[in-house]
Structures are given as structure tokens and as C-alpha cells.
Amino acid sequence: MAVVISIDAGTTGVRAFAVDEHGAPCGLRTREISQYFPRPGWVEHDADEIWSTTQAVLHDLLADLDGPSVAAIGIANQRETIVAWSRTTGRPLARAIVWQDRRTSARCDDLIADGLEPLIRSRTGLVLDPYFSATKIEWLLRNTEVGANRDALFGTIDSWLLWNLTGGTAASGAVHATDASNASRTMLFDIRAGEWEHELCERFGVALHQLPRVTASIGTIARTAPGLTVAAGIPISGVLGDQQAALLGQACLEPGMAKNTYGTGSFVLCNVGDRCPDAVDGLLTTVAWQIGSTRTYAYEGAIFVTGAALQWLRDGLGMITRADEIGPLAASCAGTDGVYFVPALTGLGSPWWDSHARGMVIGITRGTTRAHLARATLEAIAFQTRDVVDLMCRASGTPLRELRVDGGAAVIDLLLEMQADQLGVAVVRATTSESTALGAAFAAGIGAGVWNTGDIAANWSADRRFEPRADRRSEADRTHAQWLRAVDRARDWDQ
């Protein structure tokens, strides 16, 4: 049996996923990775642990499949997270700074005051925010041994995995590369020209030789080195940021098609075609993928905390013992009794872009229970998604026909019912919940000639459609208006 394997290196764990020659999932292995919070607002990962976990899940998956022929490997990864490592030794020079990290908030404020944001908006499609990679790299250069190390290389997690899959040191011929979708998340990449933006690199103190070569997302980028869990010489032929991979995995191949992934955060992406649109306040413009020299673009709304709020209820408050308890608990009450939760635990992303916002629960009375807070948490996820979708529809001038959804929280029927009521359009849950891993596998398979893009659309199917309920429209609008009042109170809290 020939399979295509994808590595989905996410924020909380690494998955190895296999798809057979017919495009059907045939194997999955996953392991968690450690989270480090050395100071308030700081979030770090151990890059060595990410690589060792990747090897472990690949080993487990191949053992499950009993030695299949691997036709290609794809990579999907948590975006914006930055690793610095030595070209000579291949070892990390510091812990990876995770996309959620807010340590550069004050620096971003200074750069905004200096008038840098218009250049960033026009060239990169992004906003000037600690979420993106550039100020993370600058911080490493200024505050760790990385700055004094002339051997230092930088890359997002896809680059780190490519480097290790192809040898792990410069002497072994390791490949230092990234794809256009990941490069477009660094705040250093010109999304129209398709190359590193020299003025921004200079402004952040990053030498071009320290950055990876930018390649197409689909097509053979490199081949595996000897001595790994997988055989040598396998083409690595698909690399995508995790949210772009989910857009592909959800078969959103035509302009106007949109998806939302309910992961650690939630990320709403809408395919806008091969012409880069003008920047829209509150939204990001990003590269969805690149095939050959043709780039497909997307509007994106990045919501920082959704699934992470469920983890906080479990791990921070001890309110639940397992994440899957949240749905039944929330359903045990008919409403929140006026309780609203703004989960700005790492600031607010789209459409607010307020790194100084902080989490807030408001409307508590003596009768408030943990069930009310659980329901308010699910409502917050639906409200945040509506905020983004409403803005996307205004920007494009086109109403949304349906929203395709995936991710861990998409299994909660109550959440998707709330979401459909808030949006006023159908919310469609895909049959395959692993859309990110599936998208990376499809990208690799297309890049290696196993499939074409038409095969992706043919393979996609819906598990269930959640239709908006007409009798809930006025209530949905009323609660959303109250939510916006709560957001207004949470903004600029730590200023």
C-alpha cells in the first residue's frame, strides 16, 4: 500500500496522519508537547522536543501501517512561532517563541508610534502585532545569545522540521526553506512580490542569509535524509501553515469559500483568488498557498483564544476535568443568565487587534454557576467568529453562503448551533475532523503527482449541516450586542 503522510505540528501537540492513494484517511498518531510560561504573557516551546515528538509519532504511525510505501510527506505547522538554531550544530539557540507570546507588545506600540504600520500593512497584509514573527526575531537578537551568534538561522516550525528531515546540519546538506504561506506570517514578506522585504528585514535587524529560502507550497521542496524513521529520498512536496492547510483540506478552492478551525485559537479564512486584495482594517491578507509561481490569497480573521479558553477552564480553574465535558455542562442550562466571557487571555485578535485587552467575565450574580460560565465560553467562540465573518462580508461585498468548520471544538453540536444562529447561514462540519493534516497530505500528494486539485473537491464530504433557526434571530442579535459591550470594557485594560 502506498500512502501520503502529513506532519501536523500544532501548538499543543504533533500529529502524524496517513492518507491512502484514494484520498481516504488510514492512520493517525498524536502526542502532546510541553508548554512553557516563564513570565506573564510569555509562551515558549522546546524545539528539540517538537522534533523528537515528530519522530515518535512518525514511528508509531508507520508501525500501525506495517511498513507501507510512502509516496510523499507534507507539513502543516503552527504559524508565526519562531525557532533560532545553529547552522553548524543544528541545535536550538533558545526556546521557540510561540505565536501566542506577547512579550513584544510594548515594542509594537513604539513601532506603531514611529509610523511603521502603514508599510507593514501595504507590503505584508498584516498588522503590527506581537502575534507575528518579526518582533520575536528582533527580541531574540537583542536579548539572548542568538544576537552574538553569526551562525544563527531563523525559521518557523515548518523550516525547523524541513531542516531536521533533510539532515539537521549544514554539513549534511540540510535544507533551510519555508513556503510562501508561512513566510507571509512573519511580517517580513512582501506578499505581492513574493520575496523577503528588504526594508523591513533591515528595520528588525534580520540578515537575509539568516532567513529561509521561500518556495512554492506545493511541489517537491526537498527529500528526506538517511537515518530517519522514514526512508531516505521521500519527497517533501507540500508545506503549508496550519490554517492554510485546513482551507485546502476543507476544499475551499474557489473565491468566496470560507472555513473556520476551532483550535487553540480560531482562524476564519476566506479564499479571495489569485489577485491580492487591498488591506482591510481588522482583517489580515495572507498567502493561502502557492503552486508554481501562482499565489492564491485569503482574507483571515485570527482569534487568539477559543479552545485555549476550554483548556483554561480545565487546567486553570479546575472547573472541568476533561475538555469533552464542556458541551454537556453548557447544555445543562438554557442560557447564561446575562453572563459574558471575553477570553482575551492573550489580548484580542481580529477584528480588534488589541494586545492590551485582558480577559473578563461580566454579569455574574449570586445565582451564577459553572454551567453558566461553560455556556458563556461557547457563546464567546461563536460571537468572536461572527465579528470576523461580518467584517469579511462587508469587505468583500459578498454574503457568506456557508461556513465549513473543523478542529477540536467542532465536535460540540451546541457550539455549532450557536454559530449558525449568530451567522444566519449554515455551518457545515466536515466528515474528516483532521482538516489541517488532510490539507497538508493533499498538498504533498498534489506536489508529488499522486492527485490533482479536482480530487480534493471530490473527496470532501459533510458530516452534518447546522442551519440557523429563524426564531432565534432577534435573540442572537440581542446577545451579540451585549457581547460587544463586554468587549468594549475589556479593551486597553493593561494600558
SVG drawing of the C-alpha trace seen along z (x, -y; Angstrom):
<svg xmlns="http://www.w3.org/2000/svg" viewBox="-39 -58 69 63">
<polyline fill="none" stroke="black" stroke-width="0.4" points="0.0,0.0 1.3,-3.5 0.4,-6.3 1.0,-10.1 2.0,-11.2 1.5,-14.6 3.1,-16.0 0.8,-18.5 3.0,-20.2 0.5,-22.3 0.5,-24.4 -0.3,-21.7 1.0,-18.6 2.2,-16.8 0.2,-14.6 1.3,-12.1 -1.5,-11.4 -1.7,-9.0 -3.9,-9.1 -4.1,-6.2 -3.9,-6.5 -7.7,-7.0 -7.5,-10.1 -9.0,-8.2 -7.5,-8.7 -5.9,-5.4 -3.9,-6.3 -3.3,-8.9 -0.9,-9.2 -0.6,-12.2 1.4,-13.2 1.3,-16.4 4.2,-18.8 5.2,-20.8 4.1,-24.4 6.3,-26.9 5.1,-30.1 8.2,-31.7 6.6,-35.1 3.1,-36.5 2.4,-36.9 5.3,-34.7 4.7,-31.4 7.6,-29.1 8.2,-25.6 11.3,-23.4 12.2,-23.0 14.2,-19.8 11.0,-18.3 9.0,-19.2 11.5,-17.3 11.7,-14.3 7.9,-14.2 7.7,-14.3 10.0,-11.3 8.0,-9.5 4.6,-9.9 6.0,-9.0 7.4,-5.8 4.1,-5.0 2.2,-5.7 4.4,-3.6 4.3,-0.7 0.5,-0.9 0.5,-0.7 3.0,2.1 5.6,0.7 3.8,-1.0 5.4,-2.7 5.5,-6.4 4.9,-8.4 5.3,-11.9 5.4,-13.8 3.6,-17.1 4.0,-19.5 1.4,-21.7 2.5,-23.8 1.6,-26.3 2.4,-29.6 4.4,-32.7 6.3,-30.6 10.0,-31.3 13.0,-28.9 16.6,-30.1 19.2,-27.4 22.9,-27.0 23.7,-26.3 26.7,-24.2 25.4,-22.1 21.7,-22.1 20.8,-22.7 18.3,-25.4 19.9,-28.5 16.9,-29.4 13.4,-28.2 11.0,-28.8 8.8,-31.9 5.2,-30.8 2.7,-32.8 0.6,-33.4 3.6,-35.2 3.0,-38.9 6.5,-39.9 6.9,-42.4 3.7,-44.3 5.5,-47.5 7.9,-47.3 5.0,-47.1 3.4,-50.1 6.7,-52.0 6.9,-51.0 3.2,-52.0 4.0,-55.4 7.0,-55.6 4.7,-55.2 5.8,-51.7 2.4,-50.1 1.3,-51.5 4.4,-50.0 3.7,-46.6 0.0,-46.7 0.8,-47.5 3.7,-45.1 2.8,-42.1 -1.0,-42.3 -0.6,-42.0 -1.0,-44.4 1.9,-45.4 1.3,-43.0 3.3,-40.7 1.5,-37.8 3.7,-37.8 7.3,-36.7 9.4,-39.8 9.4,-41.3 10.0,-37.8 13.2,-37.5 14.3,-41.0 13.8,-40.2 15.9,-37.1 18.6,-39.1 18.6,-41.7 18.1,-39.7 19.7,-36.3 23.0,-34.7 21.4,-34.5 22.4,-38.1 26.1,-37.3 26.0,-34.1 26.9,-34.6 25.9,-31.0 22.3,-31.6 19.4,-30.7 15.7,-31.6 12.6,-29.8 9.0,-28.9 8.3,-25.4 8.0,-24.1 11.6,-25.3 12.8,-23.6 11.2,-20.3 12.5,-20.6 16.0,-21.2 15.9,-18.1 14.2,-15.9 16.9,-16.7 20.0,-16.1 19.9,-18.5 23.2,-20.3 24.7,-22.4 27.5,-19.8 24.8,-17.1 23.1,-19.2 20.1,-20.2 17.6,-22.5 16.8,-25.8 13.5,-26.7 9.9,-27.8 6.8,-28.1 5.1,-31.3 2.1,-30.7 4.4,-30.6 6.6,-33.4 3.5,-35.6 3.0,-35.3 6.4,-36.7 5.8,-40.4 8.9,-40.3 7.5,-39.0 6.2,-41.1 3.0,-39.1 2.7,-40.8 6.3,-40.4 6.7,-37.0 10.0,-37.7 11.6,-38.9 11.0,-42.7 14.5,-44.2 13.4,-47.4 11.5,-45.5 14.3,-43.0 16.7,-45.8 14.3,-47.6 14.1,-44.5 17.8,-43.7 17.4,-40.4 20.1,-39.5 18.7,-37.9 21.1,-34.9 19.6,-34.1 16.1,-33.6 15.0,-30.5 14.6,-30.3 11.0,-30.8 9.5,-28.1 6.1,-27.2 3.8,-25.5 3.1,-22.6 5.8,-20.8 9.0,-18.9 10.9,-21.2 13.4,-18.6 13.9,-14.9 14.3,-13.1 17.9,-12.3 19.1,-8.8 18.9,-7.7 15.4,-8.8 12.3,-6.9 11.1,-7.3 13.1,-6.0 15.6,-8.3 14.7,-10.1 11.0,-10.6 9.8,-13.9 8.7,-16.6 6.2,-18.1 3.7,-20.1 4.3,-22.7 1.5,-25.0 0.8,-27.0 -1.8,-25.1 -4.8,-27.4 -4.0,-27.4 -3.7,-23.6 -7.2,-23.5 -8.5,-25.8 -7.2,-23.3 -8.4,-20.3 -11.9,-21.8 -11.8,-22.1 -12.2,-25.8 -10.7,-26.1 -12.9,-28.8 -13.1,-32.5 -15.7,-33.2 -15.4,-29.8 -14.6,-30.0 -13.7,-27.8 -13.2,-28.2 -10.9,-26.0 -11.8,-25.8 -8.4,-25.0 -6.3,-26.6 -7.5,-29.8 -10.0,-30.1 -9.0,-31.1 -11.5,-32.1 -10.1,-32.1 -11.9,-33.1 -10.4,-32.3 -10.1,-35.5 -8.4,-34.2 -5.1,-34.9 -5.3,-38.7 -4.0,-40.2 -6.7,-42.5 -6.2,-45.8 -5.8,-45.7 -8.9,-45.9 -8.9,-47.2 -9.4,-44.4 -8.6,-41.6 -5.3,-40.1 -4.5,-39.4 -2.4,-36.3 -1.0,-33.8 -3.3,-30.8 -0.9,-28.7 1.5,-28.9 1.6,-26.5 4.5,-27.2 4.6,-31.0 0.9,-31.5 -0.2,-32.6 -3.7,-32.2 -4.7,-34.7 -7.1,-34.7 -8.7,-37.1 -8.1,-35.9 -9.6,-36.7 -7.3,-35.5 -9.0,-34.8 -6.4,-34.1 -8.3,-32.2 -11.1,-29.7 -10.0,-26.1 -7.5,-27.6 -10.3,-29.0 -11.7,-25.5 -8.2,-24.4 -8.1,-27.3 -11.5,-26.2 -10.0,-22.7 -6.4,-23.4 -6.5,-26.9 -9.8,-26.8 -10.3,-23.1 -13.9,-23.6 -13.9,-20.5 -11.6,-17.5 -11.9,-16.8 -12.5,-19.1 -15.3,-17.0 -17.3,-17.8 -17.9,-21.3 -20.7,-20.6 -23.0,-18.7 -22.2,-21.2 -23.1,-24.2 -26.3,-22.4 -27.5,-21.8 -28.7,-25.5 -30.9,-27.2 -28.9,-30.4 -26.1,-32.3 -28.4,-34.4 -26.6,-37.5 -23.0,-36.2 -20.5,-37.1 -16.9,-35.9 -14.4,-37.9 -11.5,-35.4 -8.8,-38.0 -6.3,-35.8 -3.5,-36.9 -5.1,-40.1 -7.7,-40.3 -7.0,-39.5 -9.4,-40.2 -11.1,-42.5 -9.9,-44.4 -6.1,-43.8 -5.7,-45.0 -2.7,-43.4 -3.6,-45.3 -7.1,-43.7 -7.4,-41.2 -9.9,-38.5 -13.1,-39.4 -16.2,-37.7 -19.1,-40.1 -22.7,-39.8 -22.1,-37.5 -24.7,-37.2 -25.2,-35.1 -27.0,-32.6 -24.2,-32.2 -22.9,-28.6 -20.1,-26.8 -22.7,-25.8 -23.4,-29.4 -19.6,-30.1 -19.3,-27.0 -22.1,-28.2 -20.7,-31.7 -17.4,-30.3 -19.0,-28.6 -21.0,-31.7 -17.8,-33.7 -16.4,-31.4 -19.5,-32.0 -19.5,-35.7 -15.9,-36.2 -16.4,-34.2 -19.4,-36.4 -17.3,-39.5 -14.8,-38.3 -17.3,-37.0 -19.4,-40.1 -16.3,-42.2 -15.3,-39.8 -18.7,-40.0 -18.6,-43.8 -15.0,-43.9 -15.8,-41.5 -19.3,-42.8 -20.4,-39.2 -22.6,-37.4 -21.3,-34.1 -23.3,-31.1 -21.9,-28.6 -19.1,-28.2 -17.1,-24.9 -15.8,-24.1 -13.3,-21.7 -11.0,-21.5 -11.4,-20.1 -14.3,-22.2 -16.3,-21.5 -17.4,-18.2 -19.6,-20.2 -23.1,-20.3 -24.3,-23.1 -21.4,-25.4 -22.2,-24.9 -25.9,-25.5 -25.0,-28.8 -22.7,-29.6 -25.3,-29.1 -27.8,-31.2 -25.2,-34.0 -24.2,-34.0 -27.6,-33.4 -26.1,-30.8 -25.4,-27.1 -22.4,-25.8 -21.1,-22.6 -19.0,-20.1 -16.7,-18.1 -16.7,-14.3 -12.9,-14.3 -12.2,-16.3 -8.4,-16.4 -8.7,-19.1 -5.3,-20.6 -3.5,-17.2 -5.6,-16.3 -4.8,-19.5 -1.1,-19.0 -1.4,-15.5 -3.3,-16.7 -0.7,-19.4 2.1,-16.8 0.1,-14.4 -0.6,-17.0 3.1,-18.1 4.2,-14.5 1.7,-13.9 -0.5,-11.5 -3.6,-13.6 -4.8,-16.9 -6.9,-19.7 -10.1,-18.2 -9.6,-15.1 -9.7,-17.3 -13.1,-18.6 -14.4,-15.1 -13.1,-13.7 -14.7,-16.4 -17.9,-15.5 -20.1,-16.9 -20.8,-15.1 -23.6,-17.4 -25.2,-20.8 -26.4,-23.1 -29.0,-25.5 -29.8,-28.8 -33.1,-28.9 -35.3,-31.8 -37.0,-32.1 -33.6,-32.8 -32.6,-35.7 -33.7,-38.5 -32.2,-36.8 -28.9,-36.2 -28.7,-39.9 -29.5,-41.0 -26.9,-38.8 -24.3,-39.8 -24.9,-43.5 -24.4,-42.7 -21.2,-40.9 -19.8,-43.9 -20.5,-46.0 -18.4,-43.5 -15.6,-43.6 -15.5,-47.3 -14.9,-47.1 -12.1,-44.5 -10.1,-46.6 -7.0,-48.5 -7.1,-47.0 -3.4,-47.0 -2.6,-50.4"/>
</svg>
